[in-house]
């Protein structure tokens, strides 16, 4: 049995990654530069509007991608 999530398309991954970078920048600007893990923003009062079009799984996969690329700090 495979418990791995279904991978999202490359296009959707890039769209989610771009939204995440904008969201964490927005949060850092309002939170004195503090980094907040993107998946922690989902459903919180801090969640930027730009993340509303993405599922939790899409944000999760794009966050992992951005961490691998070194574009987000280590969690």
CNS distance restraints for C-alpha pairs under 8 A (distance, minus, plus):
assign (resid   5 and name CA) (resid  57 and name CA) 7.86 0.50 0.50
assign (resid   7 and name CA) (resid  61 and name CA) 7.86 0.50 0.50
assign (resid   8 and name CA) (resid  12 and name CA) 6.35 0.50 0.50
assign (resid   8 and name CA) (resid  13 and name CA) 6.23 0.50 0.50
assign (resid   8 and name CA) (resid  58 and name CA) 6.91 0.50 0.50
assign (resid   8 and name CA) (resid  61 and name CA) 7.90 0.50 0.50
assign (resid   9 and name CA) (resid  13 and name CA) 6.09 0.50 0.50
assign (resid  10 and name CA) (resid  14 and name CA) 6.23 0.50 0.50
assign (resid  11 and name CA) (resid  15 and name CA) 6.26 0.50 0.50
assign (resid  12 and name CA) (resid  16 and name CA) 6.08 0.50 0.50
assign (resid  12 and name CA) (resid  58 and name CA) 7.85 0.50 0.50
assign (resid  13 and name CA) (resid  17 and name CA) 6.03 0.50 0.50
assign (resid  13 and name CA) (resid  58 and name CA) 6.95 0.50 0.50
assign (resid  13 and name CA) (resid  61 and name CA) 7.36 0.50 0.50
assign (resid  13 and name CA) (resid  62 and name CA) 5.60 0.50 0.50
assign (resid  14 and name CA) (resid  18 and name CA) 6.06 0.50 0.50
assign (resid  14 and name CA) (resid  62 and name CA) 7.41 0.50 0.50
assign (resid  15 and name CA) (resid  19 and name CA) 6.27 0.50 0.50
assign (resid  16 and name CA) (resid  20 and name CA) 6.09 0.50 0.50
assign (resid  16 and name CA) (resid  51 and name CA) 7.80 0.50 0.50
assign (resid  16 and name CA) (resid  54 and name CA) 6.82 0.50 0.50
assign (resid  16 and name CA) (resid  58 and name CA) 6.60 0.50 0.50
assign (resid  16 and name CA) (resid  59 and name CA) 6.17 0.50 0.50
assign (resid  16 and name CA) (resid  62 and name CA) 5.91 0.50 0.50
assign (resid  17 and name CA) (resid  21 and name CA) 6.27 0.50 0.50
assign (resid  17 and name CA) (resid  59 and name CA) 7.56 0.50 0.50
assign (resid  17 and name CA) (resid  62 and name CA) 5.06 0.50 0.50
assign (resid  17 and name CA) (resid  63 and name CA) 6.84 0.50 0.50
assign (resid  17 and name CA) (resid  65 and name CA) 7.76 0.50 0.50
assign (resid  17 and name CA) (resid  66 and name CA) 6.79 0.50 0.50
assign (resid  18 and name CA) (resid  22 and name CA) 6.37 0.50 0.50
assign (resid  19 and name CA) (resid  23 and name CA) 6.03 0.50 0.50
assign (resid  19 and name CA) (resid  50 and name CA) 5.99 0.50 0.50
assign (resid  19 and name CA) (resid  51 and name CA) 6.28 0.50 0.50
assign (resid  20 and name CA) (resid  24 and name CA) 6.05 0.50 0.50
assign (resid  20 and name CA) (resid  38 and name CA) 6.54 0.50 0.50
assign (resid  20 and name CA) (resid  51 and name CA) 7.01 0.50 0.50
assign (resid  20 and name CA) (resid  59 and name CA) 7.40 0.50 0.50
assign (resid  20 and name CA) (resid  62 and name CA) 7.79 0.50 0.50
assign (resid  20 and name CA) (resid  63 and name CA) 7.43 0.50 0.50
assign (resid  21 and name CA) (resid  25 and name CA) 6.14 0.50 0.50
assign (resid  22 and name CA) (resid  26 and name CA) 6.16 0.50 0.50
assign (resid  22 and name CA) (resid  50 and name CA) 7.87 0.50 0.50
assign (resid  23 and name CA) (resid  27 and name CA) 6.20 0.50 0.50
assign (resid  23 and name CA) (resid  38 and name CA) 7.78 0.50 0.50
assign (resid  23 and name CA) (resid  47 and name CA) 7.96 0.50 0.50
assign (resid  23 and name CA) (resid  48 and name CA) 5.83 0.50 0.50
assign (resid  23 and name CA) (resid  50 and name CA) 6.75 0.50 0.50
assign (resid  23 and name CA) (resid  51 and name CA) 7.20 0.50 0.50
assign (resid  24 and name CA) (resid  28 and name CA) 5.96 0.50 0.50
assign (resid  24 and name CA) (resid  35 and name CA) 6.82 0.50 0.50
assign (resid  24 and name CA) (resid  36 and name CA) 6.76 0.50 0.50
assign (resid  24 and name CA) (resid  37 and name CA) 7.88 0.50 0.50
assign (resid  24 and name CA) (resid  38 and name CA) 6.84 0.50 0.50
assign (resid  25 and name CA) (resid  29 and name CA) 6.20 0.50 0.50
assign (resid  26 and name CA) (resid  30 and name CA) 6.52 0.50 0.50
assign (resid  26 and name CA) (resid  48 and name CA) 7.66 0.50 0.50
assign (resid  27 and name CA) (resid  31 and name CA) 5.81 0.50 0.50
assign (resid  27 and name CA) (resid  33 and name CA) 7.77 0.50 0.50
assign (resid  27 and name CA) (resid  34 and name CA) 7.65 0.50 0.50
assign (resid  27 and name CA) (resid  35 and name CA) 7.51 0.50 0.50
assign (resid  27 and name CA) (resid  36 and name CA) 7.44 0.50 0.50
assign (resid  27 and name CA) (resid  46 and name CA) 7.47 0.50 0.50
assign (resid  27 and name CA) (resid  48 and name CA) 7.78 0.50 0.50
assign (resid  28 and name CA) (resid  32 and name CA) 5.98 0.50 0.50
assign (resid  28 and name CA) (resid  33 and name CA) 4.16 0.50 0.50
assign (resid  28 and name CA) (resid  34 and name CA) 5.15 0.50 0.50
assign (resid  28 and name CA) (resid  35 and name CA) 5.88 0.50 0.50
assign (resid  28 and name CA) (resid  36 and name CA) 7.74 0.50 0.50
assign (resid  29 and name CA) (resid  33 and name CA) 5.74 0.50 0.50
assign (resid  35 and name CA) (resid  73 and name CA) 7.96 0.50 0.50
assign (resid  36 and name CA) (resid  40 and name CA) 6.87 0.50 0.50
assign (resid  36 and name CA) (resid  41 and name CA) 7.15 0.50 0.50
assign (resid  37 and name CA) (resid  41 and name CA) 6.92 0.50 0.50
assign (resid  37 and name CA) (resid  75 and name CA) 6.84 0.50 0.50
assign (resid  38 and name CA) (resid  42 and name CA) 7.07 0.50 0.50
assign (resid  38 and name CA) (resid  59 and name CA) 7.14 0.50 0.50
assign (resid  38 and name CA) (resid  60 and name CA) 7.83 0.50 0.50
assign (resid  38 and name CA) (resid  63 and name CA) 6.82 0.50 0.50
assign (resid  39 and name CA) (resid  56 and name CA) 7.05 0.50 0.50
assign (resid  39 and name CA) (resid  59 and name CA) 6.47 0.50 0.50
assign (resid  39 and name CA) (resid  60 and name CA) 6.18 0.50 0.50
assign (resid  39 and name CA) (resid  63 and name CA) 7.72 0.50 0.50
assign (resid  40 and name CA) (resid  44 and name CA) 7.38 0.50 0.50
assign (resid  41 and name CA) (resid  45 and name CA) 7.80 0.50 0.50
assign (resid  41 and name CA) (resid  46 and name CA) 6.04 0.50 0.50
assign (resid  41 and name CA) (resid  47 and name CA) 4.81 0.50 0.50
assign (resid  41 and name CA) (resid  48 and name CA) 7.77 0.50 0.50
assign (resid  42 and name CA) (resid  47 and name CA) 5.57 0.50 0.50
assign (resid  42 and name CA) (resid  51 and name CA) 7.59 0.50 0.50
assign (resid  42 and name CA) (resid  56 and name CA) 7.24 0.50 0.50
assign (resid  43 and name CA) (resid  47 and name CA) 6.37 0.50 0.50
assign (resid  47 and name CA) (resid  51 and name CA) 7.06 0.50 0.50
assign (resid  48 and name CA) (resid  52 and name CA) 7.48 0.50 0.50
assign (resid  51 and name CA) (resid  59 and name CA) 7.94 0.50 0.50
assign (resid  54 and name CA) (resid  58 and name CA) 5.99 0.50 0.50
assign (resid  54 and name CA) (resid  59 and name CA) 6.47 0.50 0.50
assign (resid  55 and name CA) (resid  59 and name CA) 6.32 0.50 0.50
assign (resid  56 and name CA) (resid  60 and name CA) 6.01 0.50 0.50
assign (resid  57 and name CA) (resid  61 and name CA) 6.09 0.50 0.50
assign (resid  58 and name CA) (resid  62 and name CA) 6.06 0.50 0.50
assign (resid  59 and name CA) (resid  63 and name CA) 5.91 0.50 0.50
assign (resid  60 and name CA) (resid  64 and name CA) 6.32 0.50 0.50
assign (resid  61 and name CA) (resid  65 and name CA) 6.23 0.50 0.50
assign (resid  62 and name CA) (resid  66 and name CA) 6.14 0.50 0.50
assign (resid  63 and name CA) (resid  67 and name CA) 6.16 0.50 0.50
assign (resid  63 and name CA) (resid  72 and name CA) 7.92 0.50 0.50
assign (resid  64 and name CA) (resid  68 and name CA) 6.21 0.50 0.50
assign (resid  65 and name CA) (resid  69 and name CA) 6.27 0.50 0.50
assign (resid  66 and name CA) (resid  70 and name CA) 6.20 0.50 0.50
assign (resid  66 and name CA) (resid  71 and name CA) 5.21 0.50 0.50
assign (resid  66 and name CA) (resid  72 and name CA) 5.79 0.50 0.50
assign (resid  67 and name CA) (resid  71 and name CA) 5.91 0.50 0.50
assign (resid  67 and name CA) (resid  72 and name CA) 5.07 0.50 0.50
assign (resid  67 and name CA) (resid  73 and name CA) 6.75 0.50 0.50
assign (resid  67 and name CA) (resid  74 and name CA) 6.68 0.50 0.50
